[in-house]
């Protein structure tokens, strides 16, 4: 561990966190991932001596959260309903402190289109894109952007509904499939080159991770199921390029308003240019997940990482 990361360790006594509700599960397409993440977080908190319990967020959530005596919430819900500002807004109304980003940053980061618009307005590089609502949009996008392209629902995570396409027919088919998940579908330029993911923790950028997968891209299976995905820490960039990537990550997260923790996905093209894809405000915390891997490279084990995220909910005020 470098001295730069020494201040990430929580100095708060476990008992001082009070009673902590770990919110996981939910109804989004990422429910299964959230259940795995939530169980891992809950086990880590309890083993550290924190008075923590789990709530699988369902129809009875509001009655449960108001009946239980809760001092703070650890949000490990992935996707809509938990990562999009709605849960954050409910907890704010109830006066319950919570982990991670606030209402605005959560909603913004969940919306891939508006995230890209914010970055673009600040000169932060993100691949060219178009919004698809009709077959005519698909044909127009094919002419403007040229193949290959990647199609993605605007408000889903874990690569759900995403597809790489090489012609108009594939584009229309992928748009039709992605539309099952989201009324708003994006298509963007395919960047050929290495992929990196960079975690942030309490306003510090953790060591970048280089990803390698035999899959077409870092899809749901590569993220959560496959054992052939390769992760490299150190990431293999030279010192100057790694600093450029970390500085770009800090700038991009600040633009969205990321607080507590998060994870940014980035591609690098053949010319060495970085292209920012998206940011996650409640990333996965499973045994395949990347934030625990980055934290380990910074000197924090899983339990220390979870306590650090929780400590940020005590220390940070949200805008």
C-alpha positions, -999 to +999 in steps of 0.1 A: +000+000+000+012+035-008+010+062+017-014+080-006-042+055+003-036+054+041-064+079+048-090+055+032-091+033+063-121+039+085-112+053+120-148+049+132-155+023+159-179-003+145-205+004+173-205+041+163-221+034+129-253+025+148-278+001+133-270-003+096-295-016+070-279-032+040-303-026+011-300-052-016-320-073-041-347-051-054-367-055-087-343-044-114-327-066-140-296-067-118-314-083-089-292-115-088-260-095-088-273-073-061-282-102-039-247-116-042-231-082-035-255-075-006-248-108+011-210-102+008-213-067+022-235-078+051-212-106+061-182-082+061-200-056+082-212-082+107-178-098+110-163-064+117-187-060+146-211-036+130-248-039+140-260-046+105-289-065+090-302-070+054-333-058+037-343-074+004-360-044-011-396-053-022-431-041-020-430-039+018-399-018+019-414+015+030-432-002+059-401-020+069-378+010+067-402+031+089-408+003+115-371-006+119-348+016+139-321+024+113-292+048+118-278+045+083-282+025+051-256+008+030-271+009-006-259-021-026-289-021-050-278-022-086-298-006-114-332+011-114-349+017-081-317+017-061-289+034-082-310+060-100-317+085-072-351+073-062-339+053-032-315+081-023-345+106-024-366+083-001-338+080+024-333+118+024-370+123+031-368+098+060-336+115+074-315+083+070-279+088+060-267+064+032-237+053+013-226+065-021-237+094-043-266+117-037-299+120-056-286+141-085-254+122-092-271+089-089-298+098-113-273+114-137-249+084-137-278+060-143-287+079-175-259+070-200-271+097-225-271+126-200-238+114-185-223+116-220-238+150-226-222+164-194-188+149-203-190+162-238-199+197-227-167+197-206-144+184-233-141+150-216-137+124-244-167+099-248-175+080-280-199+096-306-234+084-302-270+085-313-304+079-297-326+052-312-363+053-311-373+040-346-359+019-374-353+051-393-330+062-364-310+030-368-305+037-405-295+073-399-271+063-371-255+037-393-247+064-419-235+089-393-214+067-370-202+038-393-198+002-381-189-015-358-212+000-332-224-010-297-261-008-287-270-003-250-302+006-230-297+041-216-307+031-180-294-005-174-262-017-159-242-050-158-241-048-197-277-060-198-293-055-232-260-046-248-248-059-282-220-052-308-233-048-343-217-048-377-245-039-401-279-023-403-299-055-399-279-063-367-284-028-355-322-029-359-323-063-342-302-051-313-323-020-309-354-041-308-339-063-281-325-034-260-360-017-262-373-046-240-352-032-212-355+006-218-376+030-239-344+050-245-317+031-264-282+044-273-258+034-300-222+045-299-190+041-318-171+009-311-136+017-297-111-010-306-084-014-279-078-022-243-105-016-217-098-003-182-119+001-151-110+026-124-126+028-090-129+058-068-132+057-030-138+088-009-126+112-037-094+092-043-087+073-075-076+037-069-051+018-091-066+012-126-074-024-137-069-036-173-095-060-185-091-089-209-119-112-221-124-137-250-160-124-251-168-098-277-169-072-249-169-072-211-205-085-210-227-099-182-211-134-183-176-119-184-185-098-154-202-123-131-200-159-145-169-166-166-136-176-152-116-167-183-118-130-178-083-115-172-076-087-148-042-068-146-031-047-117-008-029-123-027-022-156+004-021-179+003+016-188+034+037-185+035+061-156+025+091-176-005+074-193-017+059-160-016+094-144-035+107-174-062+080-170-065+086-132-067+124-137-094+119-164-113+097-140-112+123-112-124+150-136-152+128-150-164+118-115-163+154-103-184+164-133-212+140-124-209+146-086-198+111-076-195+107-038-184+079-015-174+054-041-179+046-078-163+029-108-156+043-143-153+022-175-128+035-201-115+023-235-082+032-252-079+034-289-050+025-312-037+061-310-036+059-271-066+082-267-089+073-237-127+073-242-150+073-212-180+050-214-200+052-182-198+055-144-214+033-118-224+047-084-231+013-067-208-011-084-208-049-079-193-063-047-192-100-057-162-124-059-158-113-095-161-076-089-136-050-097-138-024-069-127-050-043-098-059-066-088-022-070-090-017-032-068-047-026-042-031-049-044+000-027-039-021+005-075-025+017-091-059+021-128-065+015-139-057+051-117-025+052-133-015+018-168-019+031-160+000+063-144+028+043-176+031+021-197+032+052-175+057+070-180+081+040-217+082+048-208+096+082-183+122+070-197+135+037-225+160+032-243+158+000-254+185-024 
